[in-house]
Amino acid sequence: MAEMKYTAKDSVFSFVFRQPENTRQLYLALHPEDTDVTEADCKLVTLEHVLTNGITNDLGFQVRDKLILLVEAQSKFSVNIALRMLLYLAATYKEYVDDHKLDLYGGKPVPIPRPELYMIYAGAPRQLPEILRLSDMYDGPGSAEIEIKVLRDMGEGNIVDQYIRFCEISDTQRKQYGYTKKAVEETLRICGEENILMPFLASRQKEVRDIMVTLFDQERVAEIHEYNVAKDARQEGIEKGIRAMVITLKNFAADKTAIAQELVKQFELLPQAAEEKVELYWNS
């Protein structure tokens, strides 16, 4: 059975908000005063492979020629988002300069859109500042600063609130059913009943479902690898403990049989395995 992708919420965020109608709704949630904005006014500038390891930002869009908004979604808070956003902003401006063939070495200032940086937090309740700053990451005075506004449930039922509610539903279903197809189906069903991200989810249900179940095998491989690395580390620690005990007891004139019996007691080894360990480390 296909199972839920661990990073499903982040993937759904990118998919949902890269759709023109939802990009506009997101902008209006942030700037409700600009009621004349159209879908055509909102141009995606999301980066692809912005860093050498292929990391991309969640969402970037430009509104007319006046504003660039970078928006990241996080279900687990990391203060490092400030440094990441600085890199995303620099790369976004580089693309803007290249696309518009701006002369950075001329005598006149080049016009660039004003930046706005946001982080939508959809994780477990916790105390977070309203503004994250790059200066939070370094000691003493510095010459570089960016500010990121933290968005949580805005209490207005707009598309930001609906995305956060989607995450809450997904988390609840995942806790009940695990990373399974059942959790995906229940998430989409409940969203339909509560009118969350509708009618978008209704019209794109297959794509959203596919996003939430794809790449599971790759993540399973990663989880197995991480488990085996931890297991090897634990085993290495146990082996060092066995070796140290053999050497220590030998130095206190204990015989091999007594040492083997102590290994059985302390490390729950089988008698034959304990005897083999004694022989292995006796002359260390």
C-alpha positions as CSV (number, residue, x, y, z in Angstrom):
1,M,0.0,0.0,0.0
2,A,1.3,3.5,-0.8
3,E,2.0,5.5,2.3
4,M,2.1,9.2,3.1
5,K,5.2,11.2,2.3
6,Y,6.9,12.6,5.4
7,T,7.2,16.1,3.8
8,A,3.7,16.0,2.4
9,K,2.7,19.4,3.9
10,D,5.7,21.2,2.4
11,S,5.1,19.7,-1.0
12,V,1.4,20.5,-0.9
13,F,2.2,24.1,0.1
14,S,4.4,24.5,-3.0
15,F,1.8,22.9,-5.3
16,V,-1.1,24.9,-3.9
17,F,0.5,28.3,-3.9
18,R,2.1,28.1,-7.2
19,Q,-1.3,28.0,-8.8
20,P,-2.2,31.6,-10.1
21,E,-5.5,31.8,-8.3
22,N,-3.9,30.8,-5.0
23,T,-0.9,33.0,-5.4
24,R,-3.2,35.9,-5.7
25,Q,-5.2,34.9,-2.7
26,L,-2.0,34.6,-0.7
27,Y,-1.0,38.1,-1.7
28,L,-4.4,39.4,-0.7
29,A,-4.1,37.8,2.7
30,L,-0.9,39.8,3.2
31,H,-2.1,42.9,1.4
32,P,-5.9,43.1,1.7
33,E,-5.9,46.7,0.7
34,D,-4.7,45.9,-2.9
35,T,-8.1,44.7,-4.2
36,D,-7.3,45.5,-7.8
37,V,-4.5,42.9,-8.0
38,T,-5.0,40.3,-10.7
39,E,-3.6,36.8,-11.3
40,A,-1.6,38.3,-14.2
41,D,0.0,40.8,-11.7
42,C,1.6,37.9,-9.7
43,K,4.6,36.3,-11.5
44,L,6.3,33.3,-10.0
45,V,10.0,33.7,-9.3
46,T,10.5,30.6,-7.2
47,L,14.1,29.4,-7.5
48,E,15.2,26.0,-8.8
49,H,18.4,24.5,-7.4
50,V,19.4,27.8,-5.7
51,L,22.2,26.1,-3.7
52,T,24.8,23.6,-4.8
53,N,23.0,20.7,-3.1
54,G,19.8,21.4,-5.1
55,I,17.8,23.1,-2.4
56,T,14.9,25.2,-3.6
57,N,12.8,27.7,-1.8
58,D,9.1,27.1,-1.3
59,L,7.6,30.1,-3.0
60,G,8.7,33.3,-4.5
61,F,6.5,35.7,-6.5
62,Q,6.7,39.2,-7.9
63,V,3.7,41.5,-7.8
64,R,3.9,43.9,-10.8
65,D,7.4,45.6,-10.7
66,K,7.1,46.8,-7.2
67,L,7.3,43.8,-4.8
68,I,9.0,40.5,-4.4
69,L,7.6,38.1,-1.8
70,L,9.4,35.0,-0.6
71,V,7.3,32.7,1.5
72,E,8.5,29.6,3.3
73,A,6.4,27.0,5.1
74,Q,7.7,25.2,8.2
75,S,6.1,22.6,10.4
76,K,9.3,22.4,12.5
77,F,10.8,25.7,13.5
78,S,14.4,26.4,12.7
79,V,16.0,29.8,13.3
80,N,18.3,29.0,10.3
81,I,15.4,30.1,8.1
82,A,16.8,33.6,8.4
83,L,20.1,32.7,6.7
84,R,18.3,30.5,4.1
85,M,16.0,33.4,3.2
86,L,19.0,35.7,2.8
87,L,20.5,33.2,0.3
88,Y,17.1,32.9,-1.5
89,L,16.7,36.7,-1.7
90,A,20.2,37.2,-3.1
91,A,19.6,34.5,-5.7
92,T,16.2,35.9,-6.6
93,Y,17.7,39.4,-7.1
94,K,20.5,38.0,-9.2
95,E,17.9,36.4,-11.5
96,Y,16.0,39.7,-11.6
97,V,19.2,41.7,-12.5
98,D,20.1,39.1,-15.2
99,D,16.6,39.0,-16.7
100,H,16.4,42.8,-16.8
101,K,20.0,43.3,-17.9
102,L,20.6,45.8,-15.2
103,D,24.0,47.5,-15.0
104,L,25.2,47.2,-11.4
105,Y,28.4,49.0,-12.2
106,G,26.8,52.2,-13.7
107,G,26.5,55.5,-12.0
108,K,22.8,55.4,-11.5
109,P,20.9,53.3,-8.9
110,V,19.1,50.3,-10.6
111,P,15.4,49.9,-9.6
112,I,14.5,46.7,-7.9
113,P,11.3,45.5,-6.4
114,R,10.9,45.9,-2.6
115,P,11.3,42.5,-0.8
116,E,8.9,41.0,1.8
117,L,9.9,37.8,3.6
118,Y,7.4,35.5,5.3
119,M,7.4,32.2,7.1
120,I,4.1,30.3,7.6
121,Y,4.4,28.2,10.7
122,A,2.1,25.2,10.8
123,G,3.7,23.1,13.5
124,A,2.9,22.3,17.1
125,P,2.0,25.3,19.3
126,R,5.1,27.0,20.7
127,Q,6.4,30.5,21.5
128,L,7.7,32.2,18.4
129,P,8.7,35.8,17.8
130,E,6.6,37.8,15.4
131,I,9.8,38.8,13.5
132,L,12.9,36.7,12.8
133,R,16.1,38.5,12.1
134,L,19.4,37.5,10.6
135,S,21.1,39.3,13.5
136,D,19.7,36.7,15.8
137,M,22.2,34.3,14.3
138,Y,25.4,36.2,14.9
139,D,27.1,37.8,17.9
140,G,27.7,41.5,18.2
141,P,26.9,44.3,15.7
142,G,26.8,43.5,12.0
143,S,26.2,45.2,8.7
144,A,23.7,42.7,7.3
145,E,20.1,42.4,8.4
146,I,16.9,40.9,7.0
147,E,13.5,40.5,8.7
148,I,11.0,37.7,8.3
149,K,7.5,38.0,9.4
150,V,6.1,34.8,11.1
151,L,2.6,33.9,10.0
152,R,0.4,31.7,12.1
153,D,-3.4,31.3,12.2
154,M,-4.6,34.8,11.3
155,G,-8.1,34.0,12.5
156,E,-9.7,35.3,9.3
157,G,-10.4,32.1,7.4
158,N,-8.2,33.2,4.5
159,I,-6.0,30.9,2.4
160,V,-3.1,31.1,5.0
161,D,-5.5,30.0,7.7
162,Q,-6.8,27.2,5.5
163,Y,-3.4,25.9,4.7
164,I,-2.5,25.8,8.4
165,R,-5.8,24.0,9.1
166,F,-4.9,21.5,6.3
167,C,-1.7,20.8,8.2
168,E,-3.5,20.3,11.5
169,I,-5.9,17.8,9.8
170,S,-3.0,16.0,8.1
171,D,-1.1,15.7,11.4
172,T,-4.1,14.3,13.2
173,Q,-4.8,11.7,10.6
174,R,-1.1,10.8,10.4
175,K,-1.0,10.2,14.2
176,Q,-4.0,8.0,13.9
177,Y,-3.2,6.0,10.7
178,G,0.5,6.5,10.2
179,Y,2.1,7.5,6.9
180,T,-0.5,5.6,5.0
181,K,-2.9,6.0,2.1
182,K,-5.7,6.0,4.7
183,A,-4.3,9.1,6.3
184,V,-4.2,10.8,2.9
185,E,-7.8,9.9,2.1
186,E,-9.1,11.0,5.4
187,T,-7.2,14.3,5.2
188,L,-8.8,15.1,1.9
189,R,-12.2,13.9,3.0
190,I,-12.2,16.1,6.2
191,C,-10.9,19.1,4.2
192,G,-13.9,18.7,1.9
193,E,-16.3,18.6,4.8
194,E,-14.7,21.7,6.4
195,N,-14.4,23.5,3.1
196,I,-10.6,23.8,3.5
197,L,-8.7,24.8,0.4
198,M,-11.8,24.2,-1.6
199,P,-12.7,24.1,-4.5
200,F,-9.0,23.8,-5.3
201,L,-8.5,20.4,-3.6
202,A,-11.7,19.1,-5.2
203,S,-10.5,19.9,-8.7
204,R,-6.8,18.8,-8.1
205,Q,-7.4,15.9,-5.7
206,K,-5.5,13.4,-7.8
207,E,-2.4,15.6,-8.0
208,V,-2.5,16.4,-4.3
209,R,-3.0,12.7,-3.4
210,D,-0.1,11.8,-5.7
211,I,2.1,14.4,-4.0
212,M,1.3,13.0,-0.6
213,V,2.1,9.4,-1.4
214,T,5.0,9.6,-3.9
215,L,8.7,9.1,-3.0
216,F,7.8,7.0,0.1
217,D,10.1,4.2,-0.9
218,Q,13.0,6.7,-1.2
219,E,12.2,8.0,2.3
220,R,11.9,4.5,3.6
221,V,15.4,3.8,2.3
222,A,16.7,7.0,4.0
223,E,15.0,6.0,7.3
224,I,16.5,2.5,7.1
225,H,19.9,4.0,6.4
226,E,19.7,6.3,9.4
227,Y,18.5,3.4,11.6
228,N,21.5,1.3,10.5
229,V,23.9,4.1,11.1
230,A,22.6,4.5,14.6
231,K,22.6,0.8,15.2
232,D,26.3,0.5,14.0
233,A,27.2,3.4,16.4
234,R,25.5,1.6,19.3
235,Q,27.2,-1.7,18.4
236,E,30.6,0.0,18.2
237,G,30.0,1.4,21.7
238,I,29.1,-2.0,23.0
239,E,32.1,-3.5,21.4
240,K,34.4,-1.0,23.0
241,G,32.8,-1.7,26.4
242,I,33.3,-5.4,26.0
243,R,37.0,-4.9,25.1
244,A,37.5,-2.6,28.0
245,M,36.0,-5.1,30.4
246,V,38.1,-8.0,29.2
247,I,41.3,-5.9,29.5
248,T,40.4,-4.5,32.9
249,L,39.4,-7.9,34.4
250,K,42.5,-9.5,33.0
251,N,44.7,-6.9,34.7
252,F,43.0,-7.8,37.9
253,A,44.1,-11.4,37.4
254,A,40.7,-12.7,36.5
255,D,40.7,-15.9,34.4
256,K,39.0,-16.3,31.1
257,T,36.1,-18.2,32.4
258,A,35.3,-15.6,35.0
259,I,35.6,-12.8,32.5
260,A,33.3,-14.7,30.1
261,Q,30.7,-15.1,32.8
262,E,30.8,-11.4,33.6
263,L,30.3,-10.6,29.9
264,V,27.2,-12.8,29.8
265,K,25.9,-11.0,32.9
266,Q,26.7,-7.4,31.8
267,F,26.1,-7.6,28.0
268,E,23.6,-10.4,27.8
269,L,25.9,-12.4,25.5
270,L,25.5,-16.1,24.9
271,P,28.2,-18.1,26.7
272,Q,29.9,-19.1,23.4
273,A,29.9,-15.5,22.2
274,A,31.3,-14.3,25.5
275,E,34.1,-16.9,25.3
276,E,34.9,-15.7,21.7
277,K,35.1,-12.1,22.9
278,V,37.5,-13.0,25.7
279,E,39.8,-14.8,23.2
280,L,39.6,-11.9,20.8
281,Y,40.6,-9.2,23.3
282,W,42.7,-11.2,25.7
283,N,46.0,-10.1,24.2
284,S,44.9,-6.5,23.4
